[in-house]
Each structure stands twice: as structure tokens, then as C-alpha cells.
Amino acid sequence: MSAISPLPSDGLDDAPSFVEAVTDEDLLYFCANVGDADAQLLLLPPRPPHATRRAIVVDAGRSGKIEGLLALAVDAGWLPTTADGSLAPDAIALVVATHPHADHIRGLSGLLASHGHAVSEYWDSGYFHPSRGFHDLMGQISGLPHLLYAQPTSGFRRWLHQTRITVLAPAIHLRNRYDTYGVEVNSASITLRLDYPAPRVLQRDEDRVLVDHENAVSMILGGDAQTDSWAHVATDFPALHAHDNAAAEAIGAATGIDHLRADVLKVPHHASKHGINLELMERMSPKVTLVSSTDRSPQYNFPHAVTQDILREALEPTMGLGTPRSADHDLGLFYTADRDAAGRALGTIAMRLRPGTRDLWRLGDEPGDLSFDPATARRWRGR
């Protein structure tokens, strides 16, 4: 097991307030501290003329954690509410259950019971699991007739105002194997890419103009996808290598676009040794890398030392054994299990994302904490 080093206190800043720092231009992302599980929340920028945001939930591996983050968002005035203070219809644009393992869906039944009226759309991978929790969740979904239910596969795209969501996995090939040759349930996981602001075409008088932000922010949320799934992703989303010769330029050949390169990566499968490989990590080349796990998991051995070394090598290539390596936090590698030098939990990771901005904050909660005090949030400003 490779230990998680504490974050130095001189890299953490108590001011200004997290809530006060947020602007309408920011896409907000929360990777909740839920131990060896996953729970993520995104708050989309307001869509004019509306003054409030809409939410996306990706997994809820601990009951009550996402509800606590939603309560924080309501208190901050970020989400629309009704007269009685409950979330307004359509306040939650999308709920994604990446796959039916309990550490990803355990809290979704409770979320739908309390906030189902506010959810517009629900996605899962289509992998039917024999567990009681999964069947209870499907029963909860069937009791929400307004809910749009879908099982997306690779290549599906959804636009929510200026945010583009692309499904990277599962591949259709895997989806069609679920009930025949079998697929390991982790590799049935939905993997998402988000781009903000998304490129779009605007009509201006007689002209159509492509608006493509040079510094648009991209994220990949890896679910629990493992090697089988990523092999299909690499085929479906190829790297288009650049060519600088005259013939390639004349025919508009590949221009160096890599559909898997991302600014932020949520590492798949809690940094298990089967979730990612070096070549894939090098392709993604994230500036910020996030892991949802405990600091030492005796049951699952997450985060695994093999994967930690892969992440570090991709983020800071070395010349060989014995080469000094920077600390994880200096590589932009953070864990929900991080603690500061005094041993205090840093907890849930909150990010403000927009072109030119990638602020990272820590909300200071333990895995079992179900409420949040934004006044205790601390910003990571590096050293």
C-alpha cells in the first residue's frame, strides 16, 4: 500500500469564503468524501434569464451525502426552490447511476424518495444486478412517471445549456454482451466527459459563427470502468495525431485532437490496480487528478500502490528508478481521504471551473458527515 501524504498547511487558505468566491460563470463540481464509494454533484452555470442553476448527480454511494450538498446549494441560493423550500421541479437535470454496485447506488433510493419530484432524467448502464438494493432502486424509479429513463452508450451526447456531456462508455459492443457472454459489472460502468463552455454555432444576421472557447474546461468522470471498457473507449475515441507536412495540410488531415485529453480526471474505480493504465493516463494528461477512496482500505486495497505509481509517472515522467518525485499535491493529485498536517480531514473536493479558472476547495467533512458548513471550507492554493 502506498500511503497518502498529508497536505501541507501552508498550501491551504481559509479565505475568502467558498460561497462568496463562486460566480455565475463557474461550473461547480463536488467529489464527495464517502470513503470507498462514489458520490458526485455538478451545479451547472445559470441559464439566462434564470438566476439559478441545475444539478447533475453522478452516483450516491452513501445515503444522505448528496442531500447534504444539495442543501448547501439551496442555502447558497444556487438551486431553485418552491414556496415550502423544497427543490423546484427540474432543479436536478440528470441523475446518473454509473453501475449497480452498492458503493455507487446505495444512496440513490433515498435521494429519489426525497427529491425525485425535482429530477428530470435518470441514466443507468442497463446492467441488471441481482442485489436487493438495485431492485429497490428500480422500483423507486418506476414510481416516478415523469422521469425520463435512459440507458446511454458510447457516443451519446447531451447538451445542458453550455455544458456538453459525452458518454464514453459502455461501448455498444459491451452493452450487447451483458446478457450473453457476460461483462464484469465494473466495466459496464457509464463513463462521462463534460466540456464547458461547449462549442456551438450562433446565427448572426446572415452568417453562422462557430463559438469555440480556446480555454474551455473538460472533465472525465471514470466511474468504475476497467481495462475491458477502456479498450473500447480508446477505439471509439481515437487520438488524431498531428501531421505538419504539406500534403496533410492541404487535405485538412488530423490536427492533433485527442478526445480523451482532459483538464480534470476523476480516477476510475477508486484507484484500484485495474482501473487505468499508463498509456491511457498519458493520453488524458489531466491538470487535476481526483481519487475517491479511503487513505488505507484493508478490504479492497484502494488506492493501490501500482495505480498511484502510474498516476505519478504520467503526471511527472521520471528517468528511472530512484529519480526524485514531487509530492502528490504538487502534481495536482488529490484524494477525498486527504488530511492536513494536523490530521484534520480535508474531505469533499469542490472545484470552480471555467475558462482560465480551476480553483480547488476542501469542505472539511468526514465520510459520515451529512451536512456542510461552507465557512469551514479551505482553498488549495499550492505552495
C-alpha positions as CSV (number, residue, x, y, z in Angstrom):
1,M,0.0,0.0,0.0
2,S,1.3,3.4,-0.9
3,A,0.4,6.0,1.7
4,I,-1.4,9.2,1.1
5,S,0.8,12.1,2.4
6,P,-0.9,14.9,4.3
7,L,-1.4,18.2,2.6
8,P,0.9,20.9,4.0
9,S,-0.9,23.6,6.0
10,D,0.9,26.4,4.1
11,G,-0.9,25.2,0.9
12,L,-4.4,25.8,2.4
13,D,-6.1,29.1,2.6
14,D,-9.1,29.8,4.8
15,A,-10.3,32.9,2.9
16,P,-12.2,34.1,1.0
17,S,-15.5,32.2,1.6
18,F,-16.2,29.4,-0.9
19,V,-19.7,30.6,-1.4
20,E,-18.6,34.2,-1.9
21,A,-16.0,33.1,-4.4
22,V,-18.5,31.5,-6.8
23,T,-19.6,33.5,-9.8
24,D,-22.3,32.8,-12.4
25,E,-19.6,31.8,-14.9
26,D,-18.5,28.8,-12.8
27,L,-19.3,25.2,-13.3
28,L,-19.2,23.7,-9.8
29,Y,-18.1,20.2,-9.2
30,F,-18.1,18.2,-5.9
31,C,-16.4,14.9,-5.3
32,A,-17.9,13.9,-2.0
33,N,-15.9,12.2,0.8
34,V,-17.7,8.9,1.1
35,G,-14.8,6.5,1.8
36,D,-14.5,3.6,-0.6
37,A,-17.5,4.7,-2.6
38,D,-18.5,7.4,-5.1
39,A,-20.9,10.4,-4.9
40,Q,-20.5,13.4,-7.2
41,L,-22.5,16.6,-7.8
42,L,-22.3,19.2,-10.5
43,L,-24.0,22.5,-10.5
44,L,-24.4,24.0,-14.0
45,P,-24.0,27.7,-14.6
46,P,-27.3,29.6,-14.6
47,R,-29.1,29.7,-18.0
48,P,-30.4,33.2,-18.8
49,P,-32.9,34.6,-18.0
50,H,-32.9,32.2,-15.0
51,A,-30.9,33.2,-12.0
52,T,-30.4,29.7,-10.6
53,R,-28.5,26.6,-11.6
54,R,-29.5,23.0,-12.3
55,A,-27.8,20.0,-10.8
56,I,-26.3,16.7,-12.1
57,V,-25.8,13.8,-9.7
58,V,-23.4,11.1,-10.6
59,D,-23.7,8.2,-8.1
60,A,-24.6,8.3,-4.4
61,G,-22.6,5.6,-2.6
62,R,-23.6,6.8,0.9
63,S,-27.1,7.8,2.0
64,G,-27.6,11.4,2.8
65,K,-24.3,12.8,1.4
66,I,-25.7,14.2,-1.9
67,E,-28.7,15.6,0.0
68,G,-26.3,17.5,2.3
69,L,-24.5,19.0,-0.8
70,L,-27.9,19.9,-2.3
71,A,-28.9,21.6,1.0
72,L,-25.6,23.6,0.8
73,A,-26.6,24.6,-2.7
74,V,-30.1,25.7,-1.7
75,D,-28.7,27.7,1.3
76,A,-26.3,29.5,-1.1
77,G,-29.2,30.3,-3.5
78,W,-27.8,28.3,-6.3
79,L,-30.8,26.0,-6.9
80,P,-34.4,26.9,-7.5
81,T,-36.9,26.1,-4.7
82,T,-40.7,26.1,-4.2
83,A,-42.5,28.2,-1.6
84,D,-42.1,25.5,1.0
85,G,-38.3,25.4,0.5
86,S,-38.1,22.1,-1.4
87,L,-36.3,21.8,-4.7
88,A,-38.3,23.0,-7.7
89,P,-39.2,20.6,-10.5
90,D,-36.3,20.1,-12.9
91,A,-33.8,21.5,-10.4
92,I,-31.9,18.2,-10.8
93,A,-31.5,17.9,-14.6
94,L,-29.9,14.5,-14.5
95,V,-29.1,11.6,-12.2
96,V,-26.5,9.0,-13.4
97,A,-26.1,5.6,-11.8
98,T,-22.8,4.6,-13.4
99,H,-23.3,0.9,-12.5
100,P,-25.3,-1.1,-9.9
101,H,-22.6,-1.8,-7.2
102,A,-23.8,-0.7,-3.8
103,D,-20.9,1.7,-3.3
104,H,-22.3,3.7,-6.2
105,I,-26.1,3.4,-5.8
106,R,-26.6,2.8,-2.0
107,G,-27.9,6.4,-1.5
108,L,-29.9,6.8,-4.7
109,S,-33.2,5.3,-3.4
110,G,-33.2,7.9,-0.6
111,L,-32.3,10.7,-3.0
112,L,-35.2,9.8,-5.3
113,A,-37.5,9.4,-2.3
114,S,-36.8,12.9,-1.0
115,H,-36.0,14.8,-4.3
116,G,-37.5,12.6,-7.1
117,H,-40.0,15.2,-7.9
118,A,-37.1,17.6,-8.9
119,V,-35.3,15.0,-11.1
120,S,-35.9,15.3,-14.9
121,E,-33.8,12.5,-16.2
122,Y,-32.2,9.3,-15.0
123,W,-29.5,7.2,-16.7
124,D,-28.1,3.8,-15.9
125,S,-25.9,1.4,-17.8
126,G,-28.6,-1.2,-18.4
127,Y,-26.7,-3.8,-16.4
128,F,-29.4,-5.6,-14.3
129,H,-27.9,-6.7,-10.9
130,P,-29.4,-9.4,-8.7
131,S,-28.9,-7.3,-5.5
132,R,-31.9,-6.2,-3.3
133,G,-30.6,-2.6,-3.4
134,F,-30.7,-2.5,-7.2
135,H,-34.2,-3.9,-7.4
136,D,-35.5,-1.5,-4.7
137,L,-33.9,1.4,-6.7
138,M,-35.6,0.3,-9.9
139,G,-38.9,0.1,-8.0
140,Q,-38.3,3.7,-6.9
141,I,-37.8,4.8,-10.5
142,S,-41.0,3.1,-11.7
143,G,-42.9,5.2,-9.1
144,L,-41.8,8.4,-10.8
145,P,-43.8,8.5,-14.0
146,H,-42.5,12.0,-15.0
147,L,-38.9,10.7,-15.1
148,L,-37.2,10.3,-18.4
149,Y,-35.2,7.0,-18.1
150,A,-32.4,6.1,-20.5
151,Q,-29.5,3.6,-20.9
152,P,-26.9,5.6,-22.9
153,T,-23.9,4.0,-24.7
154,S,-20.7,5.3,-26.2
155,G,-21.0,8.3,-28.4
156,F,-24.3,9.6,-26.9
157,R,-24.2,13.4,-26.4
158,R,-26.5,15.6,-24.3
159,W,-26.3,19.4,-24.1
160,L,-27.5,21.2,-21.0
161,H,-27.2,24.9,-21.9
162,Q,-23.5,25.5,-22.3
163,T,-22.3,22.1,-20.9
164,R,-21.8,19.2,-23.3
165,I,-22.0,15.7,-21.8
166,T,-20.5,12.8,-23.9
167,V,-20.9,9.2,-22.9
168,L,-17.5,7.5,-23.4
169,A,-18.6,4.1,-22.1
170,P,-20.1,1.5,-22.0
171,A,-19.5,0.7,-25.7
172,I,-22.4,-0.7,-27.6
173,H,-20.4,-3.9,-28.0
174,L,-20.2,-4.3,-24.3
175,R,-23.8,-3.3,-23.8
176,N,-24.9,-6.1,-26.2
177,R,-22.8,-8.7,-24.2
178,Y,-24.4,-8.0,-20.8
179,D,-27.0,-10.9,-21.2
180,T,-24.9,-13.2,-23.3
181,Y,-21.2,-13.6,-22.9
182,G,-21.1,-11.5,-19.8
183,V,-19.4,-8.3,-18.8
184,E,-17.6,-7.6,-15.5
185,V,-20.0,-5.2,-13.8
186,N,-17.3,-2.5,-13.2
187,S,-16.7,-2.4,-17.0
188,A,-20.4,-1.9,-17.6
189,S,-19.9,1.5,-15.9
190,I,-21.0,4.7,-17.5
191,T,-18.0,6.9,-18.1
192,L,-18.7,10.6,-18.9
193,R,-16.8,13.5,-20.5
194,L,-18.0,17.1,-19.8
195,D,-17.0,20.2,-21.8
196,Y,-17.8,23.7,-20.6
197,P,-18.5,26.0,-22.4
198,A,-19.3,23.7,-25.2
199,P,-18.6,24.7,-28.8
200,R,-21.8,26.0,-30.6
201,V,-22.9,27.7,-33.7
202,L,-24.6,31.1,-33.5
203,Q,-26.7,32.8,-36.2
204,R,-25.6,36.4,-36.6
205,D,-27.6,38.2,-39.3
206,E,-26.9,36.2,-42.4
207,D,-23.8,34.5,-41.0
208,R,-23.3,31.4,-38.9
209,V,-20.4,31.7,-36.5
210,L,-18.7,28.8,-34.6
211,V,-18.1,29.8,-31.0
212,D,-15.3,27.6,-29.6
213,H,-13.7,28.7,-26.4
214,E,-9.9,28.1,-26.6
215,N,-9.7,27.5,-22.8
216,A,-12.9,25.5,-22.4
217,V,-12.8,23.2,-19.4
218,S,-13.0,19.4,-19.9
219,M,-13.6,16.7,-17.3
220,I,-13.7,12.9,-17.4
221,L,-15.6,11.0,-14.7
222,G,-14.3,7.5,-14.9
223,G,-16.9,5.6,-12.8
224,D,-15.5,2.1,-12.1
225,A,-14.6,1.3,-15.7
226,Q,-11.8,-1.2,-16.0
227,T,-9.5,-2.5,-18.8
228,D,-12.1,-4.1,-21.0
229,S,-14.2,-0.9,-21.1
230,W,-11.2,1.4,-21.7
231,A,-10.0,-0.7,-24.6
232,H,-13.3,0.1,-26.3
233,V,-13.1,3.7,-25.3
234,A,-9.7,4.0,-26.9
235,T,-11.1,2.6,-30.2
236,D,-14.3,4.7,-30.2
237,F,-12.4,8.0,-29.3
238,P,-9.1,7.8,-31.2
239,A,-6.2,10.2,-30.8
240,L,-5.8,12.2,-34.0
241,H,-2.1,12.7,-34.3
242,A,-1.0,15.9,-35.9
243,H,0.9,16.0,-39.3
244,D,2.8,19.0,-40.3
245,N,3.7,18.0,-43.9
246,A,2.3,19.9,-46.9
247,A,0.1,17.1,-48.2
248,A,-1.6,16.7,-44.8
249,E,-2.2,20.4,-44.5
250,A,-3.7,20.5,-48.0
251,I,-6.3,17.9,-47.3
252,G,-7.0,19.1,-43.7
253,A,-5.7,15.9,-42.2
254,A,-5.6,15.2,-38.4
255,T,-4.9,18.3,-36.4
256,G,-3.8,16.7,-33.1
257,I,-7.2,16.5,-31.4
258,D,-7.4,13.9,-28.6
259,H,-10.9,13.2,-27.5
260,L,-9.6,11.8,-24.2
261,R,-7.4,14.7,-23.1
262,A,-9.0,16.4,-20.1
263,D,-8.3,19.1,-17.6
264,V,-9.8,17.2,-14.7
265,L,-9.9,13.4,-14.2
266,K,-11.9,11.6,-11.6
267,V,-9.8,8.4,-11.5
268,P,-11.9,5.2,-12.2
269,H,-12.5,2.5,-9.6
270,H,-11.1,4.3,-6.5
271,A,-7.6,4.0,-8.0
272,S,-7.7,0.2,-8.0
273,K,-5.0,-1.6,-10.0
274,H,-7.4,-2.5,-12.7
275,G,-8.9,1.0,-13.4
276,I,-6.3,2.7,-15.5
277,N,-3.1,2.1,-17.3
278,L,-0.1,4.3,-18.0
279,E,-0.8,4.9,-21.7
280,L,-4.4,5.9,-21.1
281,M,-3.3,8.2,-18.3
282,E,-0.7,9.8,-20.5
283,R,-3.4,10.4,-23.2
284,M,-5.7,12.1,-20.7
285,S,-2.9,14.2,-19.2
286,P,-5.1,15.9,-16.6
287,K,-4.0,19.1,-14.7
288,V,-6.1,18.0,-11.7
289,T,-6.5,14.3,-10.8
290,L,-9.0,13.2,-8.2
291,V,-9.4,9.9,-6.3
292,S,-12.4,8.9,-4.2
293,S,-11.2,6.4,-1.6
294,T,-10.1,6.0,2.0
295,D,-6.5,6.5,2.9
296,R,-6.0,2.8,3.5
297,S,-8.6,0.2,2.6
298,P,-7.9,-3.2,4.3
299,Q,-10.9,-4.7,2.4
300,Y,-10.1,-3.6,-1.2
301,N,-6.5,-2.3,-1.0
302,F,-7.6,1.1,-2.5
303,P,-5.8,3.3,-3.5
304,H,-3.4,0.7,-4.9
305,A,0.3,1.4,-4.9
306,V,0.6,0.2,-8.5
307,T,-2.0,2.7,-9.7
308,Q,-0.6,5.5,-7.6
309,D,2.7,5.0,-9.3
310,I,1.0,5.0,-12.7
311,L,-0.7,8.3,-11.9
312,R,2.6,9.8,-10.7
313,E,4.6,8.6,-13.6
314,A,2.1,10.0,-16.1
315,L,2.0,13.4,-14.3
316,E,5.7,13.6,-13.9
317,P,7.7,11.2,-16.1
318,T,11.0,10.1,-14.5
319,M,14.2,8.8,-15.9
320,G,14.2,5.6,-13.9
321,L,14.3,4.0,-10.5
322,G,15.5,6.3,-7.7
323,T,14.5,9.5,-9.5
324,P,13.1,12.0,-7.0
325,R,9.4,12.7,-7.5
326,S,7.2,15.6,-6.4
327,A,4.6,15.2,-3.7
328,D,1.1,14.2,-5.0
329,H,-0.4,17.5,-4.2
330,D,2.3,19.3,-6.2
331,L,1.3,17.0,-9.2
332,G,-2.3,18.1,-8.9
333,L,-3.3,14.6,-7.4
334,F,-5.8,14.8,-4.6
335,Y,-7.8,12.2,-2.6
336,T,-11.1,12.6,-0.8
337,A,-9.3,11.0,2.2
338,D,-6.6,13.7,2.3
339,R,-5.8,15.2,5.7
340,D,-3.8,18.3,6.6
341,A,-0.6,18.3,8.6
342,A,-2.6,18.5,11.8
343,G,-4.6,15.3,11.0
344,R,-7.8,17.1,10.2
345,A,-10.0,15.7,7.4
346,L,-10.0,17.8,4.3
347,G,-12.9,15.8,2.9
348,T,-15.1,16.6,-0.1
349,I,-13.4,18.2,-3.0
350,A,-15.1,21.3,-4.5
351,M,-14.0,22.9,-7.8
352,R,-14.9,26.1,-9.6
353,L,-14.4,25.5,-13.3
354,R,-14.5,28.0,-16.2
355,P,-12.0,29.0,-18.9
356,G,-8.9,30.1,-17.1
357,T,-10.0,29.0,-13.6
358,R,-9.6,25.7,-11.8
359,D,-10.0,26.6,-8.1
360,L,-10.0,23.7,-5.7
361,W,-11.5,23.8,-2.2
362,R,-11.9,21.3,0.6
363,L,-15.1,21.2,2.7
364,G,-13.6,19.6,5.8
365,D,-16.1,16.7,6.3
366,E,-15.6,13.1,7.4
367,P,-17.3,10.3,5.3
368,G,-20.1,10.1,7.8
369,D,-20.9,13.8,7.9
370,L,-24.1,14.6,6.1
371,S,-24.1,18.4,6.4
372,F,-21.7,21.0,5.3
373,D,-20.6,24.4,6.8
374,P,-19.2,26.5,3.9
375,A,-17.4,28.7,6.5
376,T,-15.0,25.8,7.2
377,A,-14.1,25.3,3.5
378,R,-10.4,25.8,2.7
379,R,-8.9,26.6,-0.7
380,W,-5.9,24.8,-2.0
381,R,-3.5,27.4,-3.3
382,G,-0.4,25.3,-3.6
383,R,2.9,26.3,-2.2
